[in-house]
Amino acid sequence: MITGYSPRNLQGQDPFLAVLQTDAVPVPDRTYAIPQPLATVIDRALINNPEIYYKSAAKFKQALFNIANLNEL
C-alpha cells in the first residue's frame, strides 16, 4: 500500500476473485509520487499471469537493493 491505493480494482467484485481474475493497476496509474524505477519493480512484483515475475523473495529484495544503489550514484 505504498501508493495509498489498492493495486487491484475491487469495486463491486469479490476481493479474492478480483485478485485472481484481473491484472494489477500499474503504479503510475495510481500515483505519480513513486519514482519510476521503484514503480517498475513494484509492478513486476504484482505480475502473476502468465507467471510470477520474481520467483523468490530474494530476487525481489535484490531488485529493490539495485534501485537503492542506483539512487546513491
C-alpha positions, 0 to 999 in steps of 0.5 A: 500500500505504498501508493495509498491505493489498492493495486487491484480494482475491487469495486463491486467484485469479490476481493479474492476473485478480483485478485485472481481474475484481473491484472494489477493497476500499474503504479503510475496509474495510481500515483505519480509520487513513486519514482519510476524505477521503484514503480517498475519493480513494484509492478513486476512484483504484482505480475502473476499471469502468465507467471510470477515475475520474481520467483523468490523473495530474494530476487525481489529484495535484490531488485529493490537493493539495485534501485537503492544503489542506483539512487546513491550514484 
